[in-house]
Amino acid sequence: MCSKTRQGKLTVRRKTIATRLRKKLQEVKETLRMRLHWPIPRHGAWLKSVLLGHDRYYGVPRNGSLLTVFRATVMRYWCRTLRRRSQRHRITWQRIYALAEPWLPKPPIRHLYPAQRLCVTTRGRSPVRSCRTPGSVLGVLSNWHLYRDRQRRRGKTQGISSRSSRQREMTAGLHEGHHIGNRADCICA
């Protein structure tokens, strides 16, 4: 889905599909109901494995709010299950928060942004070395030719005639920060 960053730039927002989230929460709720009389440490260990698996799969950038919703809902279901175990429940929210601290980890973002994750360095002058996402810079270099908009901004409409002037333009573009990524701006893990 299309979204905006805090700086107002357009970006792709990947979020969990609502039907998948509801379905998984329903499965957790039913399983908690079947395992009603398990001891609390066994419940906690099982819920921790469920949360970690969910976070590992859906822990992409810009999906942190739905990871937090999943954790809070699982915590609420666990509280209801523990309160059903006796007629006089002594499970307060303070106790649930104390139980959730070791057993229900807070969701981290585990996956990197695509520009960092897909950063590939190859030998030679391959354009694969670019570490920027498309549209993240004003002038995009392609096959050592400047993008036409940069020429139009300067009032030039004709192409660059000689190889030496093309190289001068390229060097000028490198100093302005519009270049094919080199190892300095590439965040490779």
PyMOL commands that place a pseudoatom at each C-alpha (Angstrom):
pseudoatom trace, name=CA, resn=MET, resi=1, chain=A, elem=C, hetatm=0, pos=[0.000, 0.000, 0.000]
pseudoatom trace, name=CA, resn=CYS, resi=2, chain=A, elem=C, hetatm=0, pos=[1.197, 3.529, -0.661]
pseudoatom trace, name=CA, resn=SER, resi=3, chain=A, elem=C, hetatm=0, pos=[2.073, 5.696, 2.350]
pseudoatom trace, name=CA, resn=LYS, resi=4, chain=A, elem=C, hetatm=0, pos=[4.149, 8.750, 3.322]
pseudoatom trace, name=CA, resn=THR, resi=5, chain=A, elem=C, hetatm=0, pos=[7.212, 9.036, 5.508]
pseudoatom trace, name=CA, resn=ARG, resi=6, chain=A, elem=C, hetatm=0, pos=[7.611, 11.585, 8.281]
pseudoatom trace, name=CA, resn=GLN, resi=7, chain=A, elem=C, hetatm=0, pos=[9.403, 13.830, 5.791]
pseudoatom trace, name=CA, resn=GLY, resi=8, chain=A, elem=C, hetatm=0, pos=[6.399, 13.639, 3.431]
pseudoatom trace, name=CA, resn=LYS, resi=9, chain=A, elem=C, hetatm=0, pos=[7.979, 11.391, 0.805]
pseudoatom trace, name=CA, resn=LEU, resi=10, chain=A, elem=C, hetatm=0, pos=[6.038, 8.550, -0.777]
pseudoatom trace, name=CA, resn=THR, resi=11, chain=A, elem=C, hetatm=0, pos=[6.929, 5.032, 0.313]
pseudoatom trace, name=CA, resn=VAL, resi=12, chain=A, elem=C, hetatm=0, pos=[5.568, 1.514, 0.261]
pseudoatom trace, name=CA, resn=ARG, resi=13, chain=A, elem=C, hetatm=0, pos=[3.893, 0.413, 3.484]
pseudoatom trace, name=CA, resn=ARG, resi=14, chain=A, elem=C, hetatm=0, pos=[3.717, -3.311, 4.077]
pseudoatom trace, name=CA, resn=LYS, resi=15, chain=A, elem=C, hetatm=0, pos=[1.251, -4.347, 6.734]
pseudoatom trace, name=CA, resn=THR, resi=16, chain=A, elem=C, hetatm=0, pos=[-0.365, -7.532, 7.978]
pseudoatom trace, name=CA, resn=ILE, resi=17, chain=A, elem=C, hetatm=0, pos=[-3.606, -8.449, 6.235]
pseudoatom trace, name=CA, resn=ALA, resi=18, chain=A, elem=C, hetatm=0, pos=[-6.441, -8.019, 8.739]
pseudoatom trace, name=CA, resn=THR, resi=19, chain=A, elem=C, hetatm=0, pos=[-8.059, -11.377, 7.998]
pseudoatom trace, name=CA, resn=ARG, resi=20, chain=A, elem=C, hetatm=0, pos=[-4.781, -13.217, 8.660]
pseudoatom trace, name=CA, resn=LEU, resi=21, chain=A, elem=C, hetatm=0, pos=[-4.324, -11.331, 11.915]
pseudoatom trace, name=CA, resn=ARG, resi=22, chain=A, elem=C, hetatm=0, pos=[-7.861, -12.145, 13.076]
pseudoatom trace, name=CA, resn=LYS, resi=23, chain=A, elem=C, hetatm=0, pos=[-7.513, -15.787, 12.055]
pseudoatom trace, name=CA, resn=LYS, resi=24, chain=A, elem=C, hetatm=0, pos=[-4.258, -16.226, 13.986]
pseudoatom trace, name=CA, resn=LEU, resi=25, chain=A, elem=C, hetatm=0, pos=[-5.698, -14.488, 17.045]
pseudoatom trace, name=CA, resn=GLN, resi=26, chain=A, elem=C, hetatm=0, pos=[-8.754, -16.764, 16.894]
pseudoatom trace, name=CA, resn=GLU, resi=27, chain=A, elem=C, hetatm=0, pos=[-6.469, -19.831, 16.764]
pseudoatom trace, name=CA, resn=VAL, resi=28, chain=A, elem=C, hetatm=0, pos=[-4.501, -18.569, 19.775]
pseudoatom trace, name=CA, resn=LYS, resi=29, chain=A, elem=C, hetatm=0, pos=[-7.744, -17.941, 21.672]
pseudoatom trace, name=CA, resn=GLU, resi=30, chain=A, elem=C, hetatm=0, pos=[-9.090, -21.444, 20.974]
pseudoatom trace, name=CA, resn=THR, resi=31, chain=A, elem=C, hetatm=0, pos=[-5.788, -23.096, 21.866]
pseudoatom trace, name=CA, resn=LEU, resi=32, chain=A, elem=C, hetatm=0, pos=[-5.589, -21.158, 25.136]
pseudoatom trace, name=CA, resn=ARG, resi=33, chain=A, elem=C, hetatm=0, pos=[-9.096, -22.353, 25.915]
pseudoatom trace, name=CA, resn=MET, resi=34, chain=A, elem=C, hetatm=0, pos=[-8.099, -25.990, 25.293]
pseudoatom trace, name=CA, resn=ARG, resi=35, chain=A, elem=C, hetatm=0, pos=[-4.944, -25.582, 27.425]
pseudoatom trace, name=CA, resn=LEU, resi=36, chain=A, elem=C, hetatm=0, pos=[-6.804, -23.868, 30.225]
pseudoatom trace, name=CA, resn=HIS, resi=37, chain=A, elem=C, hetatm=0, pos=[-5.231, -25.787, 33.107]
pseudoatom trace, name=CA, resn=TRP, resi=38, chain=A, elem=C, hetatm=0, pos=[-1.651, -25.800, 31.970]
pseudoatom trace, name=CA, resn=PRO, resi=39, chain=A, elem=C, hetatm=0, pos=[0.786, -24.248, 34.449]
pseudoatom trace, name=CA, resn=ILE, resi=40, chain=A, elem=C, hetatm=0, pos=[1.619, -20.581, 33.875]
pseudoatom trace, name=CA, resn=PRO, resi=41, chain=A, elem=C, hetatm=0, pos=[5.280, -21.180, 32.853]
pseudoatom trace, name=CA, resn=ARG, resi=42, chain=A, elem=C, hetatm=0, pos=[4.171, -23.692, 30.218]
pseudoatom trace, name=CA, resn=HIS, resi=43, chain=A, elem=C, hetatm=0, pos=[1.532, -21.239, 28.937]
pseudoatom trace, name=CA, resn=GLY, resi=44, chain=A, elem=C, hetatm=0, pos=[4.131, -18.479, 28.838]
pseudoatom trace, name=CA, resn=ALA, resi=45, chain=A, elem=C, hetatm=0, pos=[6.686, -20.578, 26.953]
pseudoatom trace, name=CA, resn=TRP, resi=46, chain=A, elem=C, hetatm=0, pos=[4.091, -21.556, 24.339]
pseudoatom trace, name=CA, resn=LEU, resi=47, chain=A, elem=C, hetatm=0, pos=[2.848, -17.962, 23.933]
pseudoatom trace, name=CA, resn=LYS, resi=48, chain=A, elem=C, hetatm=0, pos=[6.435, -16.748, 23.631]
pseudoatom trace, name=CA, resn=SER, resi=49, chain=A, elem=C, hetatm=0, pos=[7.057, -19.158, 20.753]
pseudoatom trace, name=CA, resn=VAL, resi=50, chain=A, elem=C, hetatm=0, pos=[3.832, -18.004, 19.049]
pseudoatom trace, name=CA, resn=LEU, resi=51, chain=A, elem=C, hetatm=0, pos=[4.799, -14.323, 19.404]
pseudoatom trace, name=CA, resn=LEU, resi=52, chain=A, elem=C, hetatm=0, pos=[8.375, -14.873, 18.225]
pseudoatom trace, name=CA, resn=GLY, resi=53, chain=A, elem=C, hetatm=0, pos=[7.186, -16.754, 15.144]
pseudoatom trace, name=CA, resn=HIS, resi=54, chain=A, elem=C, hetatm=0, pos=[4.671, -14.013, 14.339]
pseudoatom trace, name=CA, resn=ASP, resi=55, chain=A, elem=C, hetatm=0, pos=[7.295, -11.285, 14.832]
pseudoatom trace, name=CA, resn=ARG, resi=56, chain=A, elem=C, hetatm=0, pos=[9.836, -13.073, 12.658]
pseudoatom trace, name=CA, resn=TYR, resi=57, chain=A, elem=C, hetatm=0, pos=[7.415, -13.336, 9.768]
pseudoatom trace, name=CA, resn=TYR, resi=58, chain=A, elem=C, hetatm=0, pos=[5.558, -10.020, 10.005]
pseudoatom trace, name=CA, resn=GLY, resi=59, chain=A, elem=C, hetatm=0, pos=[8.374, -7.904, 11.508]
pseudoatom trace, name=CA, resn=VAL, resi=60, chain=A, elem=C, hetatm=0, pos=[8.865, -5.698, 8.449]
pseudoatom trace, name=CA, resn=PRO, resi=61, chain=A, elem=C, hetatm=0, pos=[9.445, -1.936, 8.532]
pseudoatom trace, name=CA, resn=ARG, resi=62, chain=A, elem=C, hetatm=0, pos=[6.279, 0.153, 9.087]
pseudoatom trace, name=CA, resn=ASN, resi=63, chain=A, elem=C, hetatm=0, pos=[4.334, -2.790, 10.552]
pseudoatom trace, name=CA, resn=GLY, resi=64, chain=A, elem=C, hetatm=0, pos=[5.249, -2.189, 14.201]
pseudoatom trace, name=CA, resn=SER, resi=65, chain=A, elem=C, hetatm=0, pos=[1.788, -0.973, 15.195]
pseudoatom trace, name=CA, resn=LEU, resi=66, chain=A, elem=C, hetatm=0, pos=[0.126, -4.239, 14.139]
pseudoatom trace, name=CA, resn=LEU, resi=67, chain=A, elem=C, hetatm=0, pos=[2.815, -6.261, 15.924]
pseudoatom trace, name=CA, resn=THR, resi=68, chain=A, elem=C, hetatm=0, pos=[2.006, -4.326, 19.087]
pseudoatom trace, name=CA, resn=VAL, resi=69, chain=A, elem=C, hetatm=0, pos=[-1.737, -4.939, 18.561]
pseudoatom trace, name=CA, resn=PHE, resi=70, chain=A, elem=C, hetatm=0, pos=[-1.059, -8.676, 18.214]
pseudoatom trace, name=CA, resn=ARG, resi=71, chain=A, elem=C, hetatm=0, pos=[0.951, -8.750, 21.459]
pseudoatom trace, name=CA, resn=ALA, resi=72, chain=A, elem=C, hetatm=0, pos=[-1.650, -6.731, 23.391]
pseudoatom trace, name=CA, resn=THR, resi=73, chain=A, elem=C, hetatm=0, pos=[-4.493, -8.956, 22.173]
pseudoatom trace, name=CA, resn=VAL, resi=74, chain=A, elem=C, hetatm=0, pos=[-2.604, -12.139, 23.079]
pseudoatom trace, name=CA, resn=MET, resi=75, chain=A, elem=C, hetatm=0, pos=[-1.969, -10.642, 26.526]
pseudoatom trace, name=CA, resn=ARG, resi=76, chain=A, elem=C, hetatm=0, pos=[-5.684, -9.869, 26.922]
pseudoatom trace, name=CA, resn=TYR, resi=77, chain=A, elem=C, hetatm=0, pos=[-6.660, -13.416, 25.876]
pseudoatom trace, name=CA, resn=TRP, resi=78, chain=A, elem=C, hetatm=0, pos=[-4.130, -14.855, 28.320]
pseudoatom trace, name=CA, resn=CYS, resi=79, chain=A, elem=C, hetatm=0, pos=[-5.583, -12.728, 31.102]
pseudoatom trace, name=CA, resn=ARG, resi=80, chain=A, elem=C, hetatm=0, pos=[-9.104, -13.977, 30.318]
pseudoatom trace, name=CA, resn=THR, resi=81, chain=A, elem=C, hetatm=0, pos=[-7.900, -17.583, 30.278]
pseudoatom trace, name=CA, resn=LEU, resi=82, chain=A, elem=C, hetatm=0, pos=[-6.141, -17.255, 33.631]
pseudoatom trace, name=CA, resn=ARG, resi=83, chain=A, elem=C, hetatm=0, pos=[-9.212, -15.596, 35.148]
pseudoatom trace, name=CA, resn=ARG, resi=84, chain=A, elem=C, hetatm=0, pos=[-11.438, -18.471, 33.985]
pseudoatom trace, name=CA, resn=ARG, resi=85, chain=A, elem=C, hetatm=0, pos=[-9.427, -21.022, 35.949]
pseudoatom trace, name=CA, resn=SER, resi=86, chain=A, elem=C, hetatm=0, pos=[-11.239, -20.322, 39.210]
pseudoatom trace, name=CA, resn=GLN, resi=87, chain=A, elem=C, hetatm=0, pos=[-14.392, -18.663, 40.447]
pseudoatom trace, name=CA, resn=ARG, resi=88, chain=A, elem=C, hetatm=0, pos=[-12.422, -16.110, 42.442]
pseudoatom trace, name=CA, resn=HIS, resi=89, chain=A, elem=C, hetatm=0, pos=[-9.726, -14.839, 40.151]
pseudoatom trace, name=CA, resn=ARG, resi=90, chain=A, elem=C, hetatm=0, pos=[-6.784, -13.048, 41.635]
pseudoatom trace, name=CA, resn=ILE, resi=91, chain=A, elem=C, hetatm=0, pos=[-5.268, -12.042, 38.317]
pseudoatom trace, name=CA, resn=THR, resi=92, chain=A, elem=C, hetatm=0, pos=[-4.951, -8.270, 38.172]
pseudoatom trace, name=CA, resn=TRP, resi=93, chain=A, elem=C, hetatm=0, pos=[-3.539, -6.334, 35.254]
pseudoatom trace, name=CA, resn=GLN, resi=94, chain=A, elem=C, hetatm=0, pos=[-0.433, -5.548, 37.297]
pseudoatom trace, name=CA, resn=ARG, resi=95, chain=A, elem=C, hetatm=0, pos=[0.169, -9.286, 37.631]
pseudoatom trace, name=CA, resn=ILE, resi=96, chain=A, elem=C, hetatm=0, pos=[-0.481, -9.832, 33.911]
pseudoatom trace, name=CA, resn=TYR, resi=97, chain=A, elem=C, hetatm=0, pos=[2.045, -7.117, 33.047]
pseudoatom trace, name=CA, resn=ALA, resi=98, chain=A, elem=C, hetatm=0, pos=[4.552, -8.777, 35.411]
pseudoatom trace, name=CA, resn=LEU, resi=99, chain=A, elem=C, hetatm=0, pos=[3.928, -12.146, 33.721]
pseudoatom trace, name=CA, resn=ALA, resi=100, chain=A, elem=C, hetatm=0, pos=[4.154, -10.619, 30.252]
pseudoatom trace, name=CA, resn=GLU, resi=101, chain=A, elem=C, hetatm=0, pos=[7.562, -9.073, 30.928]
pseudoatom trace, name=CA, resn=PRO, resi=102, chain=A, elem=C, hetatm=0, pos=[9.546, -12.358, 30.721]
pseudoatom trace, name=CA, resn=TRP, resi=103, chain=A, elem=C, hetatm=0, pos=[7.133, -14.385, 28.568]
pseudoatom trace, name=CA, resn=LEU, resi=104, chain=A, elem=C, hetatm=0, pos=[5.734, -12.009, 25.958]
pseudoatom trace, name=CA, resn=PRO, resi=105, chain=A, elem=C, hetatm=0, pos=[8.606, -10.108, 24.318]
pseudoatom trace, name=CA, resn=LYS, resi=106, chain=A, elem=C, hetatm=0, pos=[7.999, -6.679, 22.826]
pseudoatom trace, name=CA, resn=PRO, resi=107, chain=A, elem=C, hetatm=0, pos=[7.931, -6.909, 19.032]
pseudoatom trace, name=CA, resn=PRO, resi=108, chain=A, elem=C, hetatm=0, pos=[11.075, -5.803, 17.211]
pseudoatom trace, name=CA, resn=ILE, resi=109, chain=A, elem=C, hetatm=0, pos=[11.355, -5.011, 13.517]
pseudoatom trace, name=CA, resn=ARG, resi=110, chain=A, elem=C, hetatm=0, pos=[13.436, -7.938, 12.307]
pseudoatom trace, name=CA, resn=HIS, resi=111, chain=A, elem=C, hetatm=0, pos=[13.601, -7.293, 8.554]
pseudoatom trace, name=CA, resn=LEU, resi=112, chain=A, elem=C, hetatm=0, pos=[15.564, -4.430, 7.022]
pseudoatom trace, name=CA, resn=TYR, resi=113, chain=A, elem=C, hetatm=0, pos=[14.392, -1.956, 4.447]
pseudoatom trace, name=CA, resn=PRO, resi=114, chain=A, elem=C, hetatm=0, pos=[14.780, -3.321, 0.897]
pseudoatom trace, name=CA, resn=ALA, resi=115, chain=A, elem=C, hetatm=0, pos=[17.552, -0.845, 0.088]
pseudoatom trace, name=CA, resn=GLN, resi=116, chain=A, elem=C, hetatm=0, pos=[19.650, -2.279, 2.915]
pseudoatom trace, name=CA, resn=ARG, resi=117, chain=A, elem=C, hetatm=0, pos=[18.570, -5.892, 2.512]
pseudoatom trace, name=CA, resn=LEU, resi=118, chain=A, elem=C, hetatm=0, pos=[19.128, -6.073, -1.247]
pseudoatom trace, name=CA, resn=CYS, resi=119, chain=A, elem=C, hetatm=0, pos=[22.428, -4.166, -1.248]
pseudoatom trace, name=CA, resn=VAL, resi=120, chain=A, elem=C, hetatm=0, pos=[24.617, -6.127, -3.646]
pseudoatom trace, name=CA, resn=THR, resi=121, chain=A, elem=C, hetatm=0, pos=[28.207, -5.325, -4.497]
pseudoatom trace, name=CA, resn=THR, resi=122, chain=A, elem=C, hetatm=0, pos=[29.671, -6.858, -7.616]
pseudoatom trace, name=CA, resn=ARG, resi=123, chain=A, elem=C, hetatm=0, pos=[32.921, -6.530, -9.433]
pseudoatom trace, name=CA, resn=GLY, resi=124, chain=A, elem=C, hetatm=0, pos=[33.405, -3.779, -11.952]
pseudoatom trace, name=CA, resn=ARG, resi=125, chain=A, elem=C, hetatm=0, pos=[31.010, -0.992, -12.887]
pseudoatom trace, name=CA, resn=SER, resi=126, chain=A, elem=C, hetatm=0, pos=[27.795, -2.909, -12.567]
pseudoatom trace, name=CA, resn=PRO, resi=127, chain=A, elem=C, hetatm=0, pos=[24.654, -0.794, -11.969]
pseudoatom trace, name=CA, resn=VAL, resi=128, chain=A, elem=C, hetatm=0, pos=[23.637, -3.448, -9.438]
pseudoatom trace, name=CA, resn=ARG, resi=129, chain=A, elem=C, hetatm=0, pos=[25.846, -1.635, -6.934]
pseudoatom trace, name=CA, resn=SER, resi=130, chain=A, elem=C, hetatm=0, pos=[23.220, 1.046, -6.407]
pseudoatom trace, name=CA, resn=CYS, resi=131, chain=A, elem=C, hetatm=0, pos=[21.930, 0.901, -2.852]
pseudoatom trace, name=CA, resn=ARG, resi=132, chain=A, elem=C, hetatm=0, pos=[19.233, 3.537, -3.180]
pseudoatom trace, name=CA, resn=THR, resi=133, chain=A, elem=C, hetatm=0, pos=[15.608, 2.732, -3.713]
pseudoatom trace, name=CA, resn=PRO, resi=134, chain=A, elem=C, hetatm=0, pos=[14.082, 4.006, -6.976]
pseudoatom trace, name=CA, resn=GLY, resi=135, chain=A, elem=C, hetatm=0, pos=[12.931, 7.595, -6.684]
pseudoatom trace, name=CA, resn=SER, resi=136, chain=A, elem=C, hetatm=0, pos=[15.044, 8.398, -3.623]
pseudoatom trace, name=CA, resn=VAL, resi=137, chain=A, elem=C, hetatm=0, pos=[17.236, 10.913, -5.505]
pseudoatom trace, name=CA, resn=LEU, resi=138, chain=A, elem=C, hetatm=0, pos=[16.404, 13.756, -7.852]
pseudoatom trace, name=CA, resn=GLY, resi=139, chain=A, elem=C, hetatm=0, pos=[18.621, 12.779, -10.765]
pseudoatom trace, name=CA, resn=VAL, resi=140, chain=A, elem=C, hetatm=0, pos=[19.099, 9.095, -11.399]
pseudoatom trace, name=CA, resn=LEU, resi=141, chain=A, elem=C, hetatm=0, pos=[22.143, 7.853, -13.284]
pseudoatom trace, name=CA, resn=SER, resi=142, chain=A, elem=C, hetatm=0, pos=[21.665, 5.029, -15.720]
pseudoatom trace, name=CA, resn=ASN, resi=143, chain=A, elem=C, hetatm=0, pos=[24.465, 3.468, -17.754]
pseudoatom trace, name=CA, resn=TRP, resi=144, chain=A, elem=C, hetatm=0, pos=[26.697, 6.460, -17.125]
pseudoatom trace, name=CA, resn=HIS, resi=145, chain=A, elem=C, hetatm=0, pos=[24.221, 8.895, -18.727]
pseudoatom trace, name=CA, resn=LEU, resi=146, chain=A, elem=C, hetatm=0, pos=[22.621, 11.653, -16.747]
pseudoatom trace, name=CA, resn=TYR, resi=147, chain=A, elem=C, hetatm=0, pos=[18.881, 11.749, -16.384]
pseudoatom trace, name=CA, resn=ARG, resi=148, chain=A, elem=C, hetatm=0, pos=[17.330, 14.240, -18.814]
pseudoatom trace, name=CA, resn=ASP, resi=149, chain=A, elem=C, hetatm=0, pos=[15.641, 16.307, -16.079]
pseudoatom trace, name=CA, resn=ARG, resi=150, chain=A, elem=C, hetatm=0, pos=[18.983, 17.515, -14.772]
pseudoatom trace, name=CA, resn=GLN, resi=151, chain=A, elem=C, hetatm=0, pos=[19.802, 18.926, -18.211]
pseudoatom trace, name=CA, resn=ARG, resi=152, chain=A, elem=C, hetatm=0, pos=[16.396, 20.579, -18.508]
pseudoatom trace, name=CA, resn=ARG, resi=153, chain=A, elem=C, hetatm=0, pos=[16.803, 22.223, -15.107]
pseudoatom trace, name=CA, resn=ARG, resi=154, chain=A, elem=C, hetatm=0, pos=[19.931, 23.937, -16.386]
pseudoatom trace, name=CA, resn=GLY, resi=155, chain=A, elem=C, hetatm=0, pos=[18.146, 25.098, -19.519]
pseudoatom trace, name=CA, resn=LYS, resi=156, chain=A, elem=C, hetatm=0, pos=[19.890, 22.642, -21.866]
pseudoatom trace, name=CA, resn=THR, resi=157, chain=A, elem=C, hetatm=0, pos=[17.725, 20.490, -24.096]
pseudoatom trace, name=CA, resn=GLN, resi=158, chain=A, elem=C, hetatm=0, pos=[20.366, 18.917, -26.327]
pseudoatom trace, name=CA, resn=GLY, resi=159, chain=A, elem=C, hetatm=0, pos=[22.379, 15.867, -25.304]
pseudoatom trace, name=CA, resn=ILE, resi=160, chain=A, elem=C, hetatm=0, pos=[25.960, 15.880, -24.154]
pseudoatom trace, name=CA, resn=SER, resi=161, chain=A, elem=C, hetatm=0, pos=[28.225, 15.738, -27.165]
pseudoatom trace, name=CA, resn=SER, resi=162, chain=A, elem=C, hetatm=0, pos=[31.661, 14.505, -26.141]
pseudoatom trace, name=CA, resn=ARG, resi=163, chain=A, elem=C, hetatm=0, pos=[32.915, 11.861, -23.742]
pseudoatom trace, name=CA, resn=SER, resi=164, chain=A, elem=C, hetatm=0, pos=[35.003, 14.344, -21.738]
pseudoatom trace, name=CA, resn=SER, resi=165, chain=A, elem=C, hetatm=0, pos=[32.029, 16.633, -21.067]
pseudoatom trace, name=CA, resn=ARG, resi=166, chain=A, elem=C, hetatm=0, pos=[29.964, 13.599, -20.032]
pseudoatom trace, name=CA, resn=GLN, resi=167, chain=A, elem=C, hetatm=0, pos=[32.683, 12.662, -17.578]
pseudoatom trace, name=CA, resn=ARG, resi=168, chain=A, elem=C, hetatm=0, pos=[32.737, 16.232, -16.230]
pseudoatom trace, name=CA, resn=GLU, resi=169, chain=A, elem=C, hetatm=0, pos=[28.954, 16.105, -15.724]
pseudoatom trace, name=CA, resn=MET, resi=170, chain=A, elem=C, hetatm=0, pos=[29.323, 12.773, -13.994]
pseudoatom trace, name=CA, resn=THR, resi=171, chain=A, elem=C, hetatm=0, pos=[31.980, 14.103, -11.658]
pseudoatom trace, name=CA, resn=ALA, resi=172, chain=A, elem=C, hetatm=0, pos=[29.808, 17.126, -10.867]
pseudoatom trace, name=CA, resn=GLY, resi=173, chain=A, elem=C, hetatm=0, pos=[26.897, 14.806, -10.109]
pseudoatom trace, name=CA, resn=LEU, resi=174, chain=A, elem=C, hetatm=0, pos=[29.059, 12.760, -7.755]
pseudoatom trace, name=CA, resn=HIS, resi=175, chain=A, elem=C, hetatm=0, pos=[29.877, 15.822, -5.677]
pseudoatom trace, name=CA, resn=GLU, resi=176, chain=A, elem=C, hetatm=0, pos=[26.189, 16.730, -5.419]
pseudoatom trace, name=CA, resn=GLY, resi=177, chain=A, elem=C, hetatm=0, pos=[25.323, 13.267, -4.066]
pseudoatom trace, name=CA, resn=HIS, resi=178, chain=A, elem=C, hetatm=0, pos=[23.413, 12.027, -7.162]
pseudoatom trace, name=CA, resn=HIS, resi=179, chain=A, elem=C, hetatm=0, pos=[25.367, 8.964, -8.122]
pseudoatom trace, name=CA, resn=ILE, resi=180, chain=A, elem=C, hetatm=0, pos=[25.322, 5.257, -8.448]
pseudoatom trace, name=CA, resn=GLY, resi=181, chain=A, elem=C, hetatm=0, pos=[25.930, 3.984, -4.935]
pseudoatom trace, name=CA, resn=ASN, resi=182, chain=A, elem=C, hetatm=0, pos=[29.431, 3.312, -3.844]
pseudoatom trace, name=CA, resn=ARG, resi=183, chain=A, elem=C, hetatm=0, pos=[30.557, 1.534, -0.733]
pseudoatom trace, name=CA, resn=ALA, resi=184, chain=A, elem=C, hetatm=0, pos=[30.456, 4.730, 1.347]
pseudoatom trace, name=CA, resn=ASP, resi=185, chain=A, elem=C, hetatm=0, pos=[26.673, 5.222, 1.187]
pseudoatom trace, name=CA, resn=CYS, resi=186, chain=A, elem=C, hetatm=0, pos=[25.795, 1.535, 1.006]
pseudoatom trace, name=CA, resn=ILE, resi=187, chain=A, elem=C, hetatm=0, pos=[24.726, 0.013, 4.304]
pseudoatom trace, name=CA, resn=CYS, resi=188, chain=A, elem=C, hetatm=0, pos=[25.457, -3.652, 3.707]
pseudoatom trace, name=CA, resn=ALA, resi=189, chain=A, elem=C, hetatm=0, pos=[25.047, -6.141, 6.504]
for i in range(1, 189): cmd.bond("trace and resi %d" % i, "trace and resi %d" % (i + 1))
show_as sticks, trace
zoom trace
